[in-house]
Amino acid sequence: MAEVRLTRSDKRALLLWIICGVLGLVFAQHYFFRAFPEAAVDFKVSRGEAQQRGREFVQGLGENLNGYQSSITFQVDDNAKTYLERELGLQEANRMMSSQLNIWFWEVRFFKPLQEEEYKVRVSPAGKVVAYSHKIEEARGAKSISREEALAAATEFLQSKLGTNLDKWNFLPAEANSEVRPNRLDWSFTWERKDFKAKDAPYRLSVELQGDRIGGTQEFLQVPEAWSRAYQHLRSTNIFYNQIALIPYGFLIGAALWLGISLTRQGKSSWGAALKLGGLVAVLFFLMQANDWNSVRAGYDTHQDYSSFIMLSLSKIVLGALATGLMVTLVLPGGEPLYRAAQPARLRLYQAFRGRGIRSKEFFCSSVVGISMAAAHMGFLVAFYIVASKLGAWAPQDLNYSDVVNTSFPWIAGVAIGVMAATSEEFLFRMFAIPFLEKMTGSRILAVILPAFFWSFLHSAYPQEPGYIRGVEVGLIGIVAGLVMLRWGIVATLVWHYTVDASLVGMLLIRSDNLYFKISGIVVGLAGLLPMAWSGISYLVRGNFEPVDDLLNSAEPTGEISLERQPAPSEAAPSARRYDALTTGTIGFLALCIVLGGALAFAVKRQSIGDYLHLGLNARAATARADAVMREQHLDPNKFRRAAEFRVRCGRCHLRNRKACRNRRHKRHLWTERRLFLVSYKGQPFFSGMPINEKDITRPHLCRGQQSRKRGNHIALDGAF
């Protein structure tokens, strides 16, 4: 019969865990912001006040917003923020972002369904309008004005509407640009702040005119393109580690599914409880996503019918919820019987969180261990990154803000994130993987270490540098979690995992100035503490824990679980056998193919516009033709590196760069790509330095109506370079 009181040995072990937790928590409290500096956003206007200021600004320009819907989100220029933090250091970057630069802002959007025209206003946390955009139809008519008139209108707008002191800005004549629209002439102008550079990045201000009316303005840090490319190369390392970790993840999912099907056929497992638990996770995911509807609504494309957008968005949320719940359901039929066989003295998983299970000694001890481990975990994180930063590791600053505070029920996110992470990850990487890999390898050490790092490197896509640092940090914690699961059972790691993930949201809410947010943060924390408190109070009142011998894994034995192929039970069959049932191995292999195939389907390139073209020459032939042209120009092609790519024109920009072309500060037209020459698909070269006639200039060479900005790689209509 299981013990129903705490022994002296139990008390010593729990006291040791509590001491470790308290020490970790105290250390984390004192040094947390040293390890994880926080960019403190000084909110002088609330979300509602920022939305009202955006509306007043648009109306102040003479625009009518009657009948327009609105949305508001808080956004951060992550590229500029990362550049400042990496190049200037966290302290100097934080000083600049909080006082000199507009890196974070409220974005207020006004729109009507099925109408092209819409407005966007960015309001800084201090309440100042720092950007404005008016989107209209390309064919809309407007009065065309000269460059001088357009510049005067832009200057007047900056000074009268935004209160900009242009004495602190240098006008950049080379950046003045015009573009011919079907029924108007658009202009854009750029200024650069005087005596300011964040290392190599200037701070700029741009204004766009649509005919004779203001079309938009924004301030931005012009991050060097060379730095952006270098940083993307660094980020690719993080993504590489993450994608490699998907291979063992897919293997474990497939193995769990195969084993679940096999054990179900043997009568040792069932899917009912797994489906219920997966359904609970799916409901929590749905509530979390639906609770964040403001963010979803902000991404509405006005070309789409609004009711269709709502239905499509809800469908995506439902599918996401089902997929999240399914990842829990697929693991349990194979993992739960394996856990019962490996840990016969522990509470059965499906009984642990019921009334009698919660009042048991194991549940109380596991809860104390899990919560203490979460507190010690926080101290470990702080110590790890303090040491890592001294050795050259880097991580971006967090903000003292989250979109969770924009939801009606902010506590839902904390509870949902904690439950989803704990169930999906602990069931697979601890409850299933450890006993499964121990059977496969015959080594308990490997069975603990391998899934710890399989799990950890799935987290390596976070932007820490070097790319493996996150995998090492989480992997070390994963080893401890595996040992805890073997000693205290799966309940301990479930409580630990929930507490760590939920506390990240809960602490942010508790630190808020809003009483409702503080209460919500407390609710998130109590969700992990209440079961332990119930168990402890029950012990004090009754004088002993609930006897649960009938709830242990040993009370429902599974027998020996073999990973070898099991022969199908013999059945009486007609002499002329016409059908052979699929073997367990075949079913497992097909299941693995479904899982991996579904994942790979997202990576497979679908046919797109241009795939049907039949080219007259390939990349090698185009390169050879280009080499010949270079030799005709008395240049040795062997002194250059070669890169051949096929380009397609779509309107005025490349298909690949169409999104970037809509942003004036990232505009890339054909000639600004600085290629030495182009070769058409018919094999006719176009060399950037060769004399040409007007008749040789075709649409792929020039953008209609674009005014020259006197750069060395423009081709004028008279053929001059």
NORZICOR-V145529 format. One record per helix or strand of 2 or more residues. SS is the DSSP state (hx for helix, st for strand). FROM is the first residue (numbers start at 1). TO is the last residue. Records with the same first field share a line. If there is no record, write none. Layout:
BEGIN
SS=FROM-TO ; FROM-TO
END
This chain:
BEGIN
hx=8-35 ; 47-60 ; 78-88 ; 90-99 ; 147-160 ; 166-168 ; 173-175 ; 225-265 ; 272-291 ; 293-298 ; 306-342 ; 349-352 ; 355-358 ; 361-390 ; 403-406 ; 411-441 ; 444-459 ; 469-488 ; 490-510 ; 515-542 ; 549-551 ; 553-556 ; 584-601 ; 619-632 ; 637-639 ; 658-661 ; 664-666 ; 671-673 ; 694-696
st=38-39 ; 69-76 ; 104-111 ; 118-123 ; 129-135 ; 169-171 ; 177-181 ; 184-193 ; 203-210 ; 213-221 ; 398-399 ; 649-650 ; 653-654 ; 677-679 ; 685-687
END
